[in-house]
Amino acid sequence: MSSGIRAIVYINQIAAGYKSSIVLCVSEKKFIDVKSILGLSFTLYLNQKYKLEIHGPDEEEAKLAMVEAFKKHHLDVEVNE
């Protein structure tokens, strides 16, 4: 399995463990649900820097986990407050 596919699967699996909404901001009007492996696979390597929006009952834990998941695969991520 290539490192890109591993990153997509890993990030998707981490996101799936949270109740919060976790979306990748692709542009001002386009958002991808990180829990959708298909959507994530189409967008993850198009950008150099990623922005996530996380909202829900376990958002603080999800934010920490997602930042670690992206960093583990050397992907630059920012989480909107």
GISULQUI-V212680 format. One record per residue. N is the residue number from 1. PHI is phi in radians with two decimals (none if undefined). PSI is psi in degrees with one decimal (* if undefined). NEAR is the number of other ideal C-beta (glycine too) atoms within 10 Angstrom. Layout:
n;phi;psi;near
N;PHI;PSI;NEAR
N;PHI;PSI;NEAR
This chain:
n;phi;psi;near
1;none;131.2;7
2;-1.21;161.0;7
3;-1.13;-32.0;9
4;-1.15;-43.1;12
5;-1.17;-40.3;12
6;-1.04;-42.8;12
7;-1.10;-45.2;20
8;-1.07;-47.7;22
9;-1.13;-44.8;14
10;-1.08;-49.7;14
11;-1.07;-42.0;26
12;-1.08;-43.7;21
13;-1.15;-39.5;12
14;-1.12;-46.1;19
15;-1.07;-39.5;25
16;-1.11;-18.7;12
17;-1.41;-0.4;11
18;-2.06;148.2;20
19;-1.38;-25.7;11
20;-1.10;154.3;19
21;-1.33;128.5;16
22;-2.23;110.8;26
23;-2.16;145.2;21
24;-1.68;124.1;24
25;-1.50;106.7;17
26;-1.47;-39.0;16
27;-2.66;-176.3;7
28;-1.07;-27.0;6
29;-2.08;3.3;6
30;-2.18;125.8;10
31;-2.26;142.8;17
32;-2.10;130.6;18
33;-1.24;119.5;15
34;-1.17;-19.0;29
35;-1.37;-7.4;19
36;-1.66;106.0;16
37;-1.11;-33.2;17
38;-1.18;-48.9;11
39;-1.06;-42.4;17
40;-1.11;-40.4;19
41;-1.18;-28.0;16
42;-1.37;-20.7;13
43;-2.06;-18.3;19
44;-1.06;-37.8;21
45;-1.84;18.4;11
46;-1.46;-25.3;8
47;-2.02;166.2;14
48;-1.72;-27.3;7
49;-2.26;139.4;8
50;-2.08;144.7;20
51;-2.08;131.4;15
52;-2.01;145.2;20
53;-2.07;126.7;16
54;-2.26;123.9;24
55;-2.44;135.0;11
56;2.66;-173.7;12
57;-1.18;-23.7;10
58;-2.13;33.3;13
59;-1.11;-35.0;18
60;-1.12;-45.1;11
61;-1.15;-40.5;14
62;-1.12;-40.1;24
63;-1.05;-47.9;18
64;-1.08;-45.2;12
65;-1.14;-40.6;18
66;-1.21;-39.7;24
67;-1.06;-44.6;15
68;-1.12;-40.3;11
69;-1.11;-42.9;19
70;-1.18;-45.0;23
71;-1.11;-34.5;11
72;-1.01;-30.3;13
73;-1.85;20.4;15
74;1.01;40.1;8
75;-1.92;128.9;16
76;-1.36;119.8;11
77;-2.30;147.4;17
78;-2.26;138.0;12
79;-1.92;123.8;17
80;-1.17;140.3;11
81;-1.51;*;6
